[in-house]
Amino acid sequence: MNLTYTTISKAGLIRTENEDSIGVFKIDNGLLTVICDGLGGNNAGEVASQLAVDTVHKHFKDSLRNNYLERIKSSVIEANKTIYEKAISHSDLKGMSTTIEVLFIKDDKAYWGHIGDSRIYIFADDKLTQITKDHSFVQRLVDEGVLSEEEAEVHPNRNIITRALGDSIPVEADLNTIELLPQKKVFFFVCTDGVNGVIDNNELEEIFRLNDINDISHKISNIVEERGAPDNFSFVLIKNLV
């Protein structure tokens, strides 16, 4: 696939440090995207998120596996081990962890891995679909039928996550593959919760109908900031050129 992309990563209007990290890399004639939202006191969140991006990039690039989903899985496991071991050997980094989204697009297929409450979306046929499910306290309540999706979006504990990279060994990532129809226009959108925490999925779907990658990117960034940008916010927007 012939792909173009744009990225934005900002501290927001309240936080002084940006603990999100982004990496987009061309590998094996495909496009690898890694986006992480770091957790932990002081600068530990920033360390965890950047470690995750760097480790996944190197491990994925150097891997000889032909199965790209297995490459993502092993890369995430390696990143988890790296973060966990650094956290326990450095007292100032104790407790650091991060969300992680990994997306690799090549030859009309998209492979993804997910831990935490950052998200991956796909926009096709004029419809936006969230393809990851948050590892969060409120999502668990939704799954149990205690909360509706609408109630979850405004729940005071919606930022409590139940799974993160670097928390423990072993770690389990959600993994899957999407078959893409050749010559069909699609967007992929990978973001931290600083975006979807202030813009709901219905609003995002309307924004994606702008169709132009730069217009969409600017619109999302502007809306987040107009609504106070209470958290770091980062995203990667990918479009195939047909």
Secondary structure, 3 states (H helix, E strand, C coil): CCEEEEEEEECCCCCCCCCEEEEEEEECCEEEEEEEEEECCCCHHHHHHHHHHHHHHHHHHHCCCCCHHHHHHHHHHHHHHHHHHHHHHCHHHCCCEECEEEEEEECCEEEEEEECCCEEEEEECCEEEECCCCCEHHHHHHHCCCCCHHHHHCCCCCCCECCCECCCCCCCCEEEEEECCCCCCCEEEEECHHHHCCCCHHHHHHHHCCCCHHHHHHHHHHHHHHCCCCCCEEEEEEEECC
